[in-house]
Every structure is written in C-alpha cells, then in structure tokens.
Amino acid sequence: MRVPTGVKGFDELIQGGLPEGAAVVLEGPTGVEKTQFAMGFLIEGLRRGEAILAVLSSEPPTAFFEKLRERGFEPEKLYNEGRLRVVDWYSQRE
C-alpha cells in the first residue's frame, strides 16, 4: 500500500505515494525546500486523520505550531487527541 504525500506531482512520480511503514529521510543542501515538502506530507496525514511525529531541527515548536494554525489546525487539540507529538531538537541544539 502507498501513502500519498500531498505534494502535487510527486506522488505520480513514485507510483502513488510513499510505501506504508517506510522510514523516509529528507536530505539535501539548504534551500531545496525540504521543510516545505515535509510540511505538505504532515498536513496530508493530518487531513487523512493520521497521527504525526515531527522532529524539529530548523525551527522552534512555536513556529511549527503557527504553520499548523495557518493551515487550519489546532496544535493543542491535536496533542490532546494523541495525533501530534513533537521532538524539539532545535532548542536542544541551542
């Protein structure tokens, strides 16, 4: 089974989405839209009713939560429902 990424055009390139249960690492130089890709995938999962785990390395949780709010989600509600967990690697590095 494949899991749609929510990234327009990408799913068609990879036969309908990522393999279910696969571990995926986004890697590349600065400025190649890794964060945008990951956010699109997370938003698609939330829209489908999935739970997500976000490991933040390039922004603090407050910025991530604001992006979720801009897309119509309530981070606190998602957390209380058990659908959102965040690992704050960004602040730990600081």
BELPESUL-V36792 format. One record per residue. PSI is psi in whole degrees, 0 to 359 (none if undefined). Layout:
psi=PSI
psi=PSI
This chain:
psi=148
psi=148
psi=118
psi=142
psi=338
psi=2
psi=112
psi=129
psi=332
psi=317
psi=322
psi=325
psi=331
psi=34
psi=39
psi=356
psi=187
psi=148
psi=133
psi=133
psi=359
psi=147
psi=127
psi=132
psi=126
psi=122
psi=142
psi=172
psi=165
psi=141
psi=14
psi=17
psi=31
psi=317
psi=318
psi=318
psi=311
psi=318
psi=319
psi=319
psi=316
psi=317
psi=317
psi=316
psi=316
psi=319
psi=328
psi=0
psi=11
psi=163
psi=148
psi=152
psi=121
psi=125
psi=112
psi=123
psi=346
psi=2
psi=155
psi=160
psi=323
psi=320
psi=319
psi=315
psi=322
psi=320
psi=321
psi=317
psi=319
psi=336
psi=12
psi=13
psi=153
psi=102
psi=319
psi=318
psi=315
psi=319
psi=312
psi=331
psi=353
psi=19
psi=357
psi=126
psi=144
psi=133
psi=118
psi=79
psi=333
psi=306
psi=327
psi=325
psi=329
psi=none
